[in-house]
Amino acid sequence: MSGGVEWALHCCVVLTSVDEPVPATRLAELHDVSASYLAKQLQSLSRAGLIRSVQGKSGGYVLTREPDSITVLDVVEAVDGPGPAFICTEIRQRGPLATPPESCTVPCAITRAMNGADAAWRASLHAVSIADLVQSVGSDYGPGAMAGIGTWLTTPDA
């Protein structure tokens, strides 16, 4: 999983703290990350329909859906794509003791194990919403944490 997933998740969480668009530069400053790097993650989220860009003097990014309808898996797939984490290359068909392709009618034990782990991982990420993460931020950092973030994001000279 790419590091961009972490930044994208943080952006989705903090966007819940405001009612107005937040410029990408402000989000980058909050997270102390390069604006150009973060822009790539924001573009991925936008292409996936999770956030949208608002143009104009007061422009920036906003969530497109309620936080409880955006899952962690939605964000992961927006940034890293929907493909599986494991791709079988049929190693069993290589080398001096290679299994003939016609004998490989079912996935091998390794592929089955990895596919099962991928399915469990995806189910786990699908079960956690952005709203769940927001609630955890409040539990972890105190009930005023999200309000403080929202104030910082919307105060130009903060």
CYANA upper distance limits for C-alpha pairs under 8 A (distance plus 0.5 A):
  1 MET  CA      5 VAL  CA      7.69
  1 MET  CA     76 VAL  CA      8.46
  1 MET  CA     80 ASP  CA      7.39
  2 SER  CA      6 GLU  CA      8.39
  2 SER  CA     79 VAL  CA      8.49
  2 SER  CA     80 ASP  CA      7.25
  3 GLY  CA      7 TRP  CA      7.44
  4 GLY  CA      8 ALA  CA      6.56
  4 GLY  CA     38 LEU  CA      8.20
  4 GLY  CA     41 GLN  CA      6.49
  4 GLY  CA     79 VAL  CA      7.21
  5 VAL  CA      9 LEU  CA      6.58
  5 VAL  CA     41 GLN  CA      8.12
  5 VAL  CA     75 VAL  CA      7.34
  5 VAL  CA     76 VAL  CA      6.20
  5 VAL  CA     79 VAL  CA      6.48
  5 VAL  CA     80 ASP  CA      7.84
  6 GLU  CA     10 HIS  CA      6.75
  7 TRP  CA     11 CYS  CA      6.69
  7 TRP  CA     31 HIS  CA      8.42
  7 TRP  CA     38 LEU  CA      7.63
  7 TRP  CA     41 GLN  CA      7.77
  8 ALA  CA     12 CYS  CA      6.75
  8 ALA  CA     38 LEU  CA      8.39
  8 ALA  CA     41 GLN  CA      6.29
  8 ALA  CA     42 LEU  CA      7.31
  8 ALA  CA     45 LEU  CA      7.85
  8 ALA  CA     75 VAL  CA      7.37
  8 ALA  CA     79 VAL  CA      8.11
  9 LEU  CA     13 VAL  CA      6.72
  9 LEU  CA     72 VAL  CA      7.80
  9 LEU  CA     75 VAL  CA      7.09
  9 LEU  CA    130 ILE  CA      8.32
 10 HIS  CA     14 VAL  CA      6.71
 11 CYS  CA     15 LEU  CA      6.52
 11 CYS  CA     27 LEU  CA      7.38
 12 CYS  CA     16 THR  CA      7.33
 12 CYS  CA     63 LEU  CA      7.56
 12 CYS  CA    130 ILE  CA      7.41
 13 VAL  CA     17 SER  CA      8.09
 13 VAL  CA    130 ILE  CA      6.50
 13 VAL  CA    131 ALA  CA      8.16
 13 VAL  CA    133 LEU  CA      7.36
 13 VAL  CA    134 VAL  CA      6.38
 14 VAL  CA     18 VAL  CA      8.20
 14 VAL  CA    146 MET  CA      7.72
 14 VAL  CA    149 ILE  CA      7.38
 14 VAL  CA    150 GLY  CA      7.73
 15 LEU  CA     22 VAL  CA      7.93
 15 LEU  CA     61 TYR  CA      8.35
 15 LEU  CA     62 VAL  CA      6.83
 15 LEU  CA     63 LEU  CA      7.14
 15 LEU  CA    150 GLY  CA      8.44
 16 THR  CA     63 LEU  CA      7.97
 16 THR  CA     67 PRO  CA      7.53
 16 THR  CA    134 VAL  CA      8.30
 17 SER  CA    146 MET  CA      6.19
 17 SER  CA    147 ALA  CA      6.72
 17 SER  CA    149 ILE  CA      7.21
 17 SER  CA    150 GLY  CA      5.17
 18 VAL  CA    150 GLY  CA      5.69
 18 VAL  CA    151 THR  CA      8.46
 18 VAL  CA    153 LEU  CA      8.28
 18 VAL  CA    154 THR  CA      8.05
 20 GLU  CA     62 VAL  CA      7.53
 21 PRO  CA     53 SER  CA      8.41
 21 PRO  CA     54 VAL  CA      7.13
 21 PRO  CA     58 SER  CA      7.47
 21 PRO  CA     59 GLY  CA      6.14
 21 PRO  CA     60 GLY  CA      4.96
 21 PRO  CA     61 TYR  CA      5.29
 21 PRO  CA     62 VAL  CA      5.65
 22 VAL  CA     26 ARG  CA      7.15
 22 VAL  CA     27 LEU  CA      7.49
 22 VAL  CA     59 GLY  CA      7.34
 22 VAL  CA     60 GLY  CA      4.86
 22 VAL  CA     61 TYR  CA      5.59
 22 VAL  CA     62 VAL  CA      7.36
 22 VAL  CA    153 LEU  CA      7.37
 22 VAL  CA    154 THR  CA      7.86
 23 PRO  CA     27 LEU  CA      7.06
 23 PRO  CA     59 GLY  CA      6.77
 23 PRO  CA     60 GLY  CA      4.35
 23 PRO  CA     61 TYR  CA      6.65
 24 ALA  CA     28 ALA  CA      6.61
 24 ALA  CA     35 ALA  CA      7.32
 24 ALA  CA     38 LEU  CA      7.97
 24 ALA  CA     39 ALA  CA      7.17
 24 ALA  CA     42 LEU  CA      8.35
 24 ALA  CA     60 GLY  CA      6.76
 24 ALA  CA     61 TYR  CA      7.53
 25 THR  CA     29 GLU  CA      6.59
 25 THR  CA     35 ALA  CA      6.16
 26 ARG  CA     30 LEU  CA      6.66
 26 ARG  CA    153 LEU  CA      7.08
 27 LEU  CA     31 HIS  CA      6.85
 27 LEU  CA    153 LEU  CA      8.00
 28 ALA  CA     32 ASP  CA      6.26
 28 ALA  CA     33 VAL  CA      5.66
 28 ALA  CA     34 SER  CA      6.65
 28 ALA  CA     35 ALA  CA      5.66
 28 ALA  CA     38 LEU  CA      6.78
 29 GLU  CA     33 VAL  CA      7.06
 29 GLU  CA     34 SER  CA      8.47
 29 GLU  CA     35 ALA  CA      8.20
 30 LEU  CA    153 LEU  CA      8.19
 33 VAL  CA     37 TYR  CA      7.70
 33 VAL  CA     38 LEU  CA      7.35
 34 SER  CA     38 LEU  CA      6.74
 35 ALA  CA     39 ALA  CA      6.44
 36 SER  CA     40 LYS  CA      7.24
 37 TYR  CA     41 GLN  CA      7.60
 38 LEU  CA     42 LEU  CA      6.74
 39 ALA  CA     43 GLN  CA      6.52
 40 LYS  CA     44 SER  CA      6.82
 41 GLN  CA     45 LEU  CA      6.80
 41 GLN  CA     79 VAL  CA      6.85
 42 LEU  CA     46 SER  CA      6.55
 42 LEU  CA     51 ILE  CA      8.22
 43 GLN  CA     47 ARG  CA      6.55
 44 SER  CA     48 ALA  CA      6.76
 44 SER  CA     78 ALA  CA      6.12
 44 SER  CA     79 VAL  CA      5.96
 45 LEU  CA     49 GLY  CA      6.84
 45 LEU  CA     50 LEU  CA      5.84
 45 LEU  CA     51 ILE  CA      6.28
 45 LEU  CA     75 VAL  CA      7.42
 45 LEU  CA     78 ALA  CA      6.14
 45 LEU  CA     79 VAL  CA      7.30
 46 SER  CA     50 LEU  CA      6.29
 46 SER  CA     51 ILE  CA      5.35
 46 SER  CA     52 ARG  CA      5.77
 46 SER  CA     53 SER  CA      7.80
 47 ARG  CA     78 ALA  CA      8.14
 48 ALA  CA     78 ALA  CA      6.02
 49 GLY  CA     64 THR  CA      7.27
 50 LEU  CA     63 LEU  CA      6.48
 50 LEU  CA     64 THR  CA      5.95
 50 LEU  CA     65 ARG  CA      7.29
 50 LEU  CA     70 ILE  CA      7.80
 50 LEU  CA     75 VAL  CA      8.32
 51 ILE  CA     61 TYR  CA      6.92
 51 ILE  CA     62 VAL  CA      5.92
 51 ILE  CA     63 LEU  CA      4.73
 51 ILE  CA     64 THR  CA      5.44
 51 ILE  CA     65 ARG  CA      8.35
 52 ARG  CA     61 TYR  CA      6.11
 52 ARG  CA     62 VAL  CA      6.16
 52 ARG  CA     63 LEU  CA      6.94
 52 ARG  CA     64 THR  CA      6.72
 53 SER  CA     59 GLY  CA      7.72
 53 SER  CA     60 GLY  CA      6.11
 53 SER  CA     61 TYR  CA      5.18
 53 SER  CA     62 VAL  CA      7.24
 54 VAL  CA     58 SER  CA      8.44
 54 VAL  CA     59 GLY  CA      5.22
 54 VAL  CA     60 GLY  CA      5.71
 54 VAL  CA     61 TYR  CA      6.53
 54 VAL  CA     62 VAL  CA      8.02
 55 GLN  CA     59 GLY  CA      5.13
 55 GLN  CA     60 GLY  CA      7.24
 63 LEU  CA     67 PRO  CA      8.31
 65 ARG  CA     69 SER  CA      6.98
 65 ARG  CA     70 ILE  CA      7.46
 66 GLU  CA     70 ILE  CA      7.50
 67 PRO  CA    129 SER  CA      7.17
 67 PRO  CA    130 ILE  CA      5.47
 67 PRO  CA    131 ALA  CA      5.25
 68 ASP  CA    129 SER  CA      5.81
 68 ASP  CA    130 ILE  CA      6.47
 68 ASP  CA    131 ALA  CA      5.27
 68 ASP  CA    132 ASP  CA      7.73
 69 SER  CA    129 SER  CA      7.12
 69 SER  CA    130 ILE  CA      8.23
 70 ILE  CA     74 ASP  CA      6.80
 70 ILE  CA     75 VAL  CA      8.23
 70 ILE  CA    129 SER  CA      6.00
 70 ILE  CA    130 ILE  CA      6.32
 70 ILE  CA    131 ALA  CA      8.48
 71 THR  CA     75 VAL  CA      7.24
 71 THR  CA    125 LEU  CA      7.39
 71 THR  CA    126 HIS  CA      5.92
 71 THR  CA    127 ALA  CA      7.47
 71 THR  CA    128 VAL  CA      6.12
 71 THR  CA    129 SER  CA      4.57
 71 THR  CA    130 ILE  CA      6.45
 72 VAL  CA     76 VAL  CA      6.76
 72 VAL  CA    125 LEU  CA      5.73
 72 VAL  CA    126 HIS  CA      6.58
 72 VAL  CA    127 ALA  CA      8.40
 72 VAL  CA    128 VAL  CA      6.35
 72 VAL  CA    129 SER  CA      6.27
 72 VAL  CA    130 ILE  CA      7.12
 73 LEU  CA     77 GLU  CA      6.51
 73 LEU  CA    122 ARG  CA      6.95
 73 LEU  CA    125 LEU  CA      5.38
 73 LEU  CA    126 HIS  CA      5.51
 74 ASP  CA     78 ALA  CA      6.56
 74 ASP  CA    126 HIS  CA      7.94
 75 VAL  CA     79 VAL  CA      6.76
 76 VAL  CA     80 ASP  CA      6.26
 76 VAL  CA     81 GLY  CA      7.62
 76 VAL  CA     82 PRO  CA      8.47
 77 GLU  CA     81 GLY  CA      4.80
 77 GLU  CA     82 PRO  CA      5.21
 77 GLU  CA     83 GLY  CA      8.40
 78 ALA  CA     82 PRO  CA      8.02
 84 PRO  CA    115 ASN  CA      8.44
 84 PRO  CA    118 ASP  CA      7.33
 85 ALA  CA    118 ASP  CA      7.02
 86 PHE  CA    111 THR  CA      8.45
 86 PHE  CA    114 MET  CA      6.97
 86 PHE  CA    115 ASN  CA      7.71
 86 PHE  CA    118 ASP  CA      8.11
 88 CYS  CA    111 THR  CA      6.72
 90 GLU  CA     94 ARG  CA      8.09
 92 ARG  CA     98 ALA  CA      6.24
 92 ARG  CA     99 THR  CA      6.34
 93 GLN  CA     98 ALA  CA      4.91
 93 GLN  CA     99 THR  CA      5.25
 93 GLN  CA    100 PRO  CA      6.54
 93 GLN  CA    101 PRO  CA      6.89
 94 ARG  CA     98 ALA  CA      5.17
 94 ARG  CA     99 THR  CA      7.84
 99 THR  CA    103 SER  CA      7.10
 99 THR  CA    104 CYS  CA      7.70
100 PRO  CA    104 CYS  CA      7.42
101 PRO  CA    105 THR  CA      8.40
104 CYS  CA    108 CYS  CA      8.39
107 PRO  CA    111 THR  CA      6.37
107 PRO  CA    112 ARG  CA      6.75
108 CYS  CA    112 ARG  CA      6.72
109 ALA  CA    113 ALA  CA      6.58
110 ILE  CA    114 MET  CA      6.61
111 THR  CA    115 ASN  CA      6.40
112 ARG  CA    116 GLY  CA      6.56
113 ALA  CA    117 ALA  CA      6.72
114 MET  CA    118 ASP  CA      6.58
115 ASN  CA    119 ALA  CA      6.64
116 GLY  CA    120 ALA  CA      6.73
117 ALA  CA    121 TRP  CA      6.54
118 ASP  CA    122 ARG  CA      6.58
119 ALA  CA    123 ALA  CA      6.59
120 ALA  CA    124 SER  CA      6.61
121 TRP  CA    125 LEU  CA      6.75
122 ARG  CA    126 HIS  CA      6.46
123 ALA  CA    127 ALA  CA      6.75
124 SER  CA    128 VAL  CA      7.50
128 VAL  CA    132 ASP  CA      6.57
128 VAL  CA    133 LEU  CA      7.95
129 SER  CA    133 LEU  CA      7.04
130 ILE  CA    134 VAL  CA      6.70
131 ALA  CA    135 GLN  CA      6.73
132 ASP  CA    136 SER  CA      6.80
133 LEU  CA    137 VAL  CA      6.74
134 VAL  CA    138 GLY  CA      7.01
134 VAL  CA    146 MET  CA      8.16
135 GLN  CA    139 SER  CA      6.86
136 SER  CA    140 ASP  CA      6.38
137 VAL  CA    141 TYR  CA      6.28
137 VAL  CA    142 GLY  CA      7.93
137 VAL  CA    145 ALA  CA      7.65
137 VAL  CA    146 MET  CA      7.88
138 GLY  CA    142 GLY  CA      5.37
138 GLY  CA    143 PRO  CA      5.23
138 GLY  CA    144 GLY  CA      7.55
138 GLY  CA    145 ALA  CA      6.54
138 GLY  CA    146 MET  CA      7.29
139 SER  CA    143 PRO  CA      7.30
141 TYR  CA    145 ALA  CA      6.40
144 GLY  CA    148 GLY  CA      6.56
145 ALA  CA    149 ILE  CA      6.81
146 MET  CA    150 GLY  CA      6.64
147 ALA  CA    151 THR  CA      6.67
148 GLY  CA    152 TRP  CA      6.70
149 ILE  CA    153 LEU  CA      6.60
150 GLY  CA    154 THR  CA      6.77
151 THR  CA    155 THR  CA      6.52
152 TRP  CA    156 PRO  CA      8.32
152 TRP  CA    158 ALA  CA      6.30
153 LEU  CA    158 ALA  CA      8.47
